Amino acid sequence: MESTDAGLVEVVDETGLPHAAVSDWVVFSDLHVSERSLGTCLEALAMVHDSAARRDAGIIFLGDWWHVRGALPVGALNAVMEALSTWTQPVIMLPGNHDQVCYY
């Protein structure tokens, strides 16, 4: 076990990675956060974390966090970051096609 700066305790194995000790995962995708969907998305994030915490599971996100490709609404970003800052379970996040930024 290792202690983090925030005082949380992470379970790690011989690799030193908290994810390696996880045997159960809550998997979700296609959140599509926008200013309009923010309330529903925050509720979904709370449900995902609560489910993972009850099962002592990790969380895997499979992409399409944002709704509009290449646009990051600051209000929604701040609200999502605040929600994620309370999460205590190991998380793996993969980007989807809506999470890409293209410069033409």
DAKAHU-V773404 format. One record per residue. N is the residue number from 1. RES is the residue in three letters. PSI is psi in whole degrees, -180 to 180 (NA if undefined). Layout:
n=N res=RES psi=PSI
n=N res=RES psi=PSI
This chain:
n=1 res=MET psi=145
n=2 res=GLU psi=146
n=3 res=SER psi=138
n=4 res=THR psi=169
n=5 res=ASP psi=-31
n=6 res=ALA psi=-1
n=7 res=GLY psi=1
n=8 res=LEU psi=152
n=9 res=VAL psi=128
n=10 res=GLU psi=136
n=11 res=VAL psi=125
n=12 res=VAL psi=157
n=13 res=ASP psi=-164
n=14 res=GLU psi=-17
n=15 res=THR psi=-19
n=16 res=GLY psi=5
n=17 res=LEU psi=126
n=18 res=PRO psi=-29
n=19 res=HIS psi=-28
n=20 res=ALA psi=-25
n=21 res=ALA psi=-5
n=22 res=VAL psi=132
n=23 res=SER psi=-9
n=24 res=ASP psi=139
n=25 res=TRP psi=144
n=26 res=VAL psi=123
n=27 res=VAL psi=133
n=28 res=PHE psi=166
n=29 res=SER psi=175
n=30 res=ASP psi=52
n=31 res=LEU psi=-38
n=32 res=HIS psi=58
n=33 res=VAL psi=133
n=34 res=SER psi=171
n=35 res=GLU psi=-39
n=36 res=ARG psi=-35
n=37 res=SER psi=3
n=38 res=LEU psi=-48
n=39 res=GLY psi=-47
n=40 res=THR psi=-41
n=41 res=CYS psi=-41
n=42 res=LEU psi=-37
n=43 res=GLU psi=-43
n=44 res=ALA psi=-42
n=45 res=LEU psi=-41
n=46 res=ALA psi=-41
n=47 res=MET psi=-41
n=48 res=VAL psi=-49
n=49 res=HIS psi=-42
n=50 res=ASP psi=-43
n=51 res=SER psi=-45
n=52 res=ALA psi=-42
n=53 res=ALA psi=-41
n=54 res=ARG psi=-34
n=55 res=ARG psi=1
n=56 res=ASP psi=47
n=57 res=ALA psi=161
n=58 res=GLY psi=175
n=59 res=ILE psi=131
n=60 res=ILE psi=127
n=61 res=PHE psi=130
n=62 res=LEU psi=17
n=63 res=GLY psi=164
n=64 res=ASP psi=57
n=65 res=TRP psi=-46
n=66 res=TRP psi=152
n=67 res=HIS psi=-47
n=68 res=VAL psi=121
n=69 res=ARG psi=128
n=70 res=GLY psi=-2
n=71 res=ALA psi=135
n=72 res=LEU psi=95
n=73 res=PRO psi=123
n=74 res=VAL psi=-42
n=75 res=GLY psi=-45
n=76 res=ALA psi=-41
n=77 res=LEU psi=-48
n=78 res=ASN psi=-41
n=79 res=ALA psi=-42
n=80 res=VAL psi=-43
n=81 res=MET psi=-38
n=82 res=GLU psi=-44
n=83 res=ALA psi=-45
n=84 res=LEU psi=-27
n=85 res=SER psi=-15
n=86 res=THR psi=-9
n=87 res=TRP psi=141
n=88 res=THR psi=-8
n=89 res=GLN psi=152
n=90 res=PRO psi=142
n=91 res=VAL psi=138
n=92 res=ILE psi=127
n=93 res=MET psi=127
n=94 res=LEU psi=139
n=95 res=PRO psi=148
n=96 res=GLY psi=-177
n=97 res=ASN psi=-26
n=98 res=HIS psi=-13
n=99 res=ASP psi=1
n=100 res=GLN psi=147
n=101 res=VAL psi=127
n=102 res=CYS psi=137
n=103 res=TYR psi=115
n=104 res=TYR psi=NA
